[in-house]
Amino acid sequence: MAQAALFSDAASATAIPLSTPRSRPPLETLTWQEPPAATEEGAS
């Protein structure tokens, strides 16, 4: 189930412009760097 949600997110990230990497990182990053990305946002 979690994978399905991730796939949906990845599809959305590909549809939207890459001008908002902070809001939604590229699917490549979402594939294996979801937790670190969230931590970076909190640290920043």
C-alpha positions in Angstrom: 0.0 0.0 0.0 2.8 2.4 0.9 4.4 1.7 -2.5 1.2 2.7 -4.3 1.1 6.0 -2.5 4.8 6.6 -3.3 4.1 5.9 -6.9 1.2 8.4 -6.9 3.5 11.0 -5.3 6.2 10.3 -7.9 3.8 10.7 -10.7 2.6 14.1 -9.3 6.2 15.2 -8.8 6.9 14.4 -12.5 3.8 16.3 -13.5 4.6 19.4 -11.5 7.5 21.6 -12.5 10.9 21.1 -10.8 10.7 24.7 -9.5 9.4 23.5 -6.2 11.9 20.8 -5.0 11.5 21.9 -1.4 7.7 21.3 -1.5 8.0 18.1 -3.5 11.5 16.6 -4.3 12.0 14.8 -7.6 10.7 11.2 -7.8 14.4 10.1 -7.9 14.9 11.6 -4.4 11.5 10.4 -3.2 12.5 6.8 -4.2 15.4 6.4 -1.8 15.7 9.7 0.1 12.3 10.5 1.5 13.2 10.5 5.2 16.4 12.5 4.7 14.5 15.0 2.7 12.0 15.5 5.5 14.8 15.9 8.0 16.5 18.5 5.8 13.3 20.6 5.6 13.0 20.5 9.4 16.7 21.4 9.9 16.4 24.2 7.4 
